[in-house]
Each structure stands twice: as structure tokens, then as C-alpha cells.
């Protein structure tokens, strides 16, 4: 996904709410204390960011005496449920670690069936918090309205303007779900904005998502913003929107209906420097005492797929959820995968721990290595044969002789509808072609 906007703020909780150190919340009676706060059943939360409310849904279930929370996101391909089972309590607060991400909800009761607290991101340079509230027993899709059709369904040629004033293209895909509900996503050259759901009220579209790592809200109206700038020419049927990301990220966007809207070919955006045909690297694997290189005996004579990823990256999570079962079904065909992890921390111990957690949670059977930190420049330094690097994830295909035969930027995940099926088919075709050689 695109490296989006500054999202940093100081960490420091209000009185009665736990601090930024997750280890400080552990108690021997934590399951009982947490269960007392987290009533089983559906919940609706709201994050307060930039004067906006970002709604999200979750469900609490009980396993034995232990509560388990599932973050729920709805989109074009149904819904995802992110299991959050690292839950601890201290005093009057409960801390819920959010799936594989270095983030948590820190909550306390403020009434019957009501919680308040913060969403904390621990892996930012300066950890930051976002206030939130949650109410039990509320399970409709976020903000469902009453109209049968919204007028926002279809495919839209979209342009975002980032914080530097530079524009970048996207494709908006929206679907009416009835009763004013809308689901969809945005495709960009660096990845999709995953599951988005919302509604239309008073002519305004509102789509949002919260996956534990990102909190996004997209708003738009059909027609020019007010007051109208008489120096500009406005095309008919144009959406004028705002994109809010986390605590401080903001980008305006516009869109026009275009059933043929498309992005540049994802196989042409990242490439090798002139004269280069191979990647040469040796990175430590996630288990101390060994290294990983494409020239290792394990990979010789096989088709090799390199996945450039980070445990902090939701798009990488989508790709890993595809690759993990695919690898188990296909490794006997003579294909291997190496995941090259670029983590928030430059410390090997911390970075390898995050990748081991990812491996365990997703059931990843292929090898993972600690390759660098989560910045495009880090990838460029560690893989100097690449002429440019744009996005996490990026997938590199290497043939049986060790030559790079394809580089695919981004990954269209399960929140993108038919594009997800196309993404998986493209991967299958590419590997099959190399295996047949």
C-alpha cells in the first residue's frame, strides 16, 4: 500500500487507562476481569479522528473463561473476521492486541454495555492514540440508511491528491447493497484500500474500515463543493471527496464514472536495473543462527517466489493469507517461496519476533527472513539490483536458473471483488509458465 501521510502523535492515556507498554497489563485473573468488561455478542465502535467518526464492528465470543474479539470488515467479497485473542486486564481497563499488528484497543467500562478508551499504535516512531467508544448489541452495517439505491454504484476513475500536492490515480469500485448501504474499495498502483463499507445520507457517501493497523474514512458528494469556485470547470457527475486516515492523514479526491477505468500494468512498475538479471542477497532468517539466500541448495533448480512484506502491512496480510495455503498445496511441484520481511524495528530480535508471530497466526510454511526496516529506501539498499521499489507487498518471480522473470507490484486482496480472482489467476499462470520451462 501507498506510504500514506503523517499519522504520529504523542502517547499518553487519560487517568484510569493503561499506558503504552502492553506487558504492564498482565494479571493472573486477566481472563475473568476482561470477560467482565467484554460482554459476548456484537458491538459497534466509533473512532474519533479529525472531527470525524469512523465506525467499526466487532464481536466478542467466549472460549472457556477467556473472551475472544473478532474485528469485522465488510466488502465486495463478503466479510473478514480478524481474530484478536491476546487480551489482558489491569485495574479497570482491558487491553486487546489487534491480530498480527503492533496495535491495541485499551478500554474501560463507562456504563452498562458501554466502553470508552483508545486505539494505540505501538509501532509508530512515536506511538499514538485515538479516542474511541463502543456500545454492545449494535450489529447493523455502519450507518445503514433507508434508500433502496444510492447512485454511487459502479466503477469510478479516481484521483487522490497527497500531502505534497502530488496526485495519484485510483479506481473506485462501489456496490449498492440495498437500503442505502454501499460496499467497495479503491485500487491504487501500490495496493488496494481493502474492505470498505458504509452508506449514503443526505447525498453524502461515507465508506470506512478499521483493521487494527489502519482506520480509514472516505466521504464524497456528487457535485461541486460549496462554495463553487467560478474559475474552475466542473464536469457533470463528479464526486468530490475527502479521505481521512488515522489521526492526521488527509487527502482530497475526485472521481468520475468510467466502467473501463484501469491502472497501469502491475508487472511494469517495479523492475531491475539495466544489465541485471538476478537478485543477490543473504538475510538472517527469523530463527537465529541461520541465513537465507536464493543460491541455497534448497532453492536450486526450483521456481522461486520472493514476497516483499511486513507484518504491519494489511495488504501483505491479504497476500500471505493466499500464499500460505497455496504453498502447502503446491510445494511438491518444485516451487519455493521466501518472505523478505521489512519491519518497523531495526532490531533483529524485535523484527524476527513480529515475523514469527505472523508465521504462527497465518500458518505460513515457507521461509521468512529479516531483510530490513519498513521503508522503500531500505528495500533499495538491501536489494540494489532493483531500479525502483514502490510498495509493500511486491512479488518477484525467479526461474529455475535463478533469473528474475517477473516483478508484480502490490496485491489486490479479497476486498476487491473480481480483481482478487484475477490476482490469484495471474499468480497461478506465472508460476505454471516457469514450472513448465
N, C-alpha and C positions, 0 to 999 in steps of 0.2 A: 504494500500500500504506500501511497504517497507520504512523504515526511511532512506531516501536517502541523504547521503553526506552533507558536509557543504555548505550552499548557502548564507552566510551572507556577507554583505559589508556595509560600511557607507553610510548614506543617505544625499544627499546634491545636489541640482539641479544646473545646469548651469544658468547663468543670463537669466532672462526672462521666466523661467519655475517655476511653483508653487512649494511650499515646501511640506513637508510630512504631514502636517495637512490638511485633506480633508475639514474640516469645514471652512478653510480660503479661499476657492474658491467660496463661495456663493455670488451671486449678484442678485438684483431684476430683472435685464434684462438678466439673465443667459440663458434662452431658446433661445433668439434671438442671443446672442453672440455665443452660442455653435452651433446653426444652421448655422451661417455664416462660421464656420470652417469646419463642418461636412457635406460635400456635399452628398445628398441622392444617394444611389446606392452601387455597390460593391467596395471594397477596398482590396488591398493586402499590408500587413505589413511585416516587417522583424526586428527581434530582433538580436542585435549584442552581441554574447556571446562567450567567449573563442576563439576568432578568427574565429568563425563560424557565419553563418546567418541562423536563424530559421524563415522560412516563416510562415505566418498565414493569414487567410482570415476573413474579416468581412463585414457586410452590414449595411448601415445606412438607416433608414426609418424615416418618419416624422409623428408624431401624433399631429394634431393641429399645433402649432408652435414649438413643442418640438421634438428634434431628439432622436431616439432610436437606439442603436447599438446592433447588434447580432454577437457574436463570432461564427464562423462556423468551425466545425471539421468534417472531412470525414473519414469513416472507413468501416469495413466489413458489418455493418448493415446500410448503408446509411450515414446520417449526423446528427449532433446535432447542435442546434442553441441556444446559451446561451444569454438570453435577458439581456441587460445592460441598465437600464433606469434611473439610478442615475447619471445625467450629469449636471455639473455646470461649470461656467466660471468666470475668473478673469483676467483683463488685456488682454494680447494677448494669453492666454492659456485656455484650456478646460480640465477638469478632469472627467474621466469616471470610475465610480466604477464598478468593474467586478463581476456581478452577486452576488452570496452569499459570495464571498471571500473578505477577507481584503486586497484588492489589487486594483490598478487603473492604467489606462493609463493617463498620463499627456502630452498633445500635444499642439503644436502651428504651424501655417502655415509657410512654408518656400518656398512657390511658389504656382502657380495655381494647385490645385488638389494634393498638396504635404504637408505632415505633418512630423514633427520630434518631438521627446520628449523622454519619459522614461516610462518603466513599473516599478511600485513601489509595493513592498510587505510591507504592514504596520505591519503584524503580526509576522514578524521575531523578534528575540531578539534585533537585530539591523536592522531596516528597510533598505532595499537595493533597488537599481535602476539598470535597464538595458536599455541602449540606443536602440531606435527604429526609423524607418522611415516607412511611409505609402504613397501609391500612389492610387489615385482614379481611378475607371474604369477598374481595372485589376481583372478579375474573373476566370482565369483558375485554375485548381488544381495546388498546389505548384510545380513549376519546371517541368511541363509536357514535356516529350521528344518525340521522333518520332518512336522509335522501337515498333513493334507490340507485342513482348513478351520479358520479362526481364530475365527469367531463375531463378528468385528468388521466384517464387510462390511455395506454399506448406507448409508443416509443418516441423519445424526445432527443433532438440534437442539443447538447448542453455545453455551456461554457462557464467554468468557475474562474474567479479572479483571486489569486492568493495574496498573502500579506505584503508581498513585494510589489504588487500591481501587475504581475505577470499572469496571463490567462493560460488555462489548460483545458483540453477537451474532455468530454464525458458523454456517455449515452445513458439517459434516464429511461428506465423501464418500469411502468406503473400499471397496476391491475386493479380494477374495481372489484370489491368483494361483496357488494350489496350493502344496503343500509348506510351508505356514506363511507364505508370502510375502504381503505386503499392499502395495498402492499406493493413492494417494489424494491429497486436498488438503483445505484449508479455504477456503471462500468467506467473505469479510467485506464489509462495505459499502465498504471502501476498497481492495479488491483481494484476489486470492487468494494463498495461500502456495505456489503453483506446484507443481512436481514433488516428491512425497513418496513414498519407498519404504522398506520395512523388513520386519519380521517380528513374530511373536509367540513369546515364550519364557517358560515358566513363568507363563503367563497374562498377561504384560505385553506390550502393544503398543509398538513403537518405530518411529517414522517419522522420516526425516531428509532433508535436502537441503543441498547446497553448490554455489552457482552462481558463486562468486568474490566476490560482493558480500555475500551472506547465508549464514550457517551456522545451520540450524535443526534442533532435535531435539524431537519430541513423544513423550511416554511416557504410557501410561494403563493402568489395570486396571479390569475390570468388577466393581464393588462398592465399598463404602465404604472409605476409607483407614483404616489402623490406627495408633494405637488409635481405636476408634469413639467419636465424641462423642455421648453419650447425650442431649444436649439438642437434637440435630438429628434431623429425619425424613429418611430416605433412601429415595428411590424405587427400585423394582426395576429392574434392567438399566440402571444408570447408570455411565457411565465417569467416573472421577476421574483427571485427568491433570496433567502438568507440561509447560510449554513453555519450552525453553531457546533463547535467541537470542544467538549470538556470545559475547563474553567475559563479559558481565554481565547480559544481559536474561533475565528470568524472569517467567512468568505461569502461575498455576494455571488449570485449565479443567475443566468438566464437560460431559457430553453424554448425551442420551437418544435412542433410536431414534425417528425420525419421517420416514417416506417423503415427507411433504408439507412438510418444513422448508424455509423460504424466507426471503430477506432483503427489506427494503424495496425498492421500485422504484428502480433506479439513476438513473432520469430525474427523480426528485423530490428528490434530496438536495442538489444544488447549484443555485442559481437566481439571477436578477437581483434587484437592489433594486427596490422598488416604484417604478413610473414609468419605469424604464429599459428600453430595448428593444435597445440596441446596445452594442458594445464599442468604445471609442476608445483606441487605443494607437499608439505608434511606437517600435519597438525596433531596435537595431542588428542587422543580420544577421551571420552567422558569418564573413563576408568583409568586412574593414574597408572603410569608405568609403561604405556604403550603409545604408539603414534599411528597415524593413518596416512597413506599416500596412494594415489591411483596406480602406482607401479608395484604395490604389494602383490605377492603371489596370489592372494585371494581374488584379486580383480583381473588378473592377466587372462586374456583370451575371452573375456566376457563383455557384454554390453554394460556400461556403467552410467548410472544416472546420478548427477550431483544436485542436491537440493540445498539451495542457499536460504537459510531460515533463521528465525529467532523465536524463542519460547514466548516472547512478549507480543508476537505478531498474530492477530486473529486470522489474516489471510493465510499465514503459514500453518495455523491450526487446521484450516479447511483442507489445505493440500496434504498435510500429514495424515488427516483422517481418511483421505483417499489412498495415499501411498502405503500406509501400514498394512491394511488387509490385501491390497493389490500385491505387495511384495510377498506375503505369505503364500498366495496362490500361484505366483509366477516365478519364484526364485529358482526353481528346478529347471527353468528354461535356459539358464545361462545368463541371468541378468542380476546385477547388484546395484544397491543404492547406498550412497554416502550422504548423510545430512551434515552440512557445514554450518554450525551454529555461531551466530554473531549476537552476543548477549549484551545487556545493559552494563554489566560489570566487567571490568578488565581483569579482575581477579579470577584465576583459573578455578579455585575451589568453589567460589560462588557461582561462576558461569556453568561449570560442569554439574553442579547440584541442580540448577534450573533445568538443564537439558536431561538429566536423569529423571527428574520429575515428569517432564514431557514424555519421555520414553515409556515410563511406567503407566502413566494415565492413558496414553493412546495405544499402548500395546505395540510399540514400534520395534520390529525385529531387525531392521537394518542398522548399520553402524552410524554413530553420531560422533562428531569431533568438535572441539572448541577452536574456532577459526579466528575470532577477533571480537571487536565490540560493534554495537548496533549502529553503524554509521556507514554511509556509502563510501567515504574515503578509506575506511578500514578494509572494506572489501577490495577496493582498488589496490591498496598496498599489499594485501595478502595474496591476491590473485593478479599479479601485474600483467599477465597476458591479456587481460580484458581491456578493451579500448574504452569502455564506459560501463557503468553499473547504475541502474535506475531504481530497482525495487526489490523488496522482500515480499514474497519469495521470488526467486529466479531459478529455473530448472535447466541444467546443462546435460546434453546427451553426448556420450562418448562411445565410439565404436570399439569393436573387438581388438583393433590395433592401437588403441589409445588416442585416436584423433577426435577432436571435438567436431561433432556433426550437426549440432543444433543448439540454440540457446533461446529459451522461451521466458519472456518477462511477465511476471505476475501470475495470478491464478484466479480464474472465475469460479467461485465456490458455489455451494448449494443454495445460497441466497439469490442466485442469478437466473433461476428458471432453466430454460432450454440451453443457455450458454454453458451451464455446468455439464450437461450431457456432451456438448461439443468439446469442452475442455478435456474430459476423460477420453473421448474418442480420439482426439488429437494425440494424446499421450500414448494410447494403445497403438495407433498407427506408426508413430515414430519408433517406438521400441520394436515392434514387429518387423519393420523395414530393416533395422540394424541387425536384428537377430537372424534375418534371412540371408544376410550377406556372407 
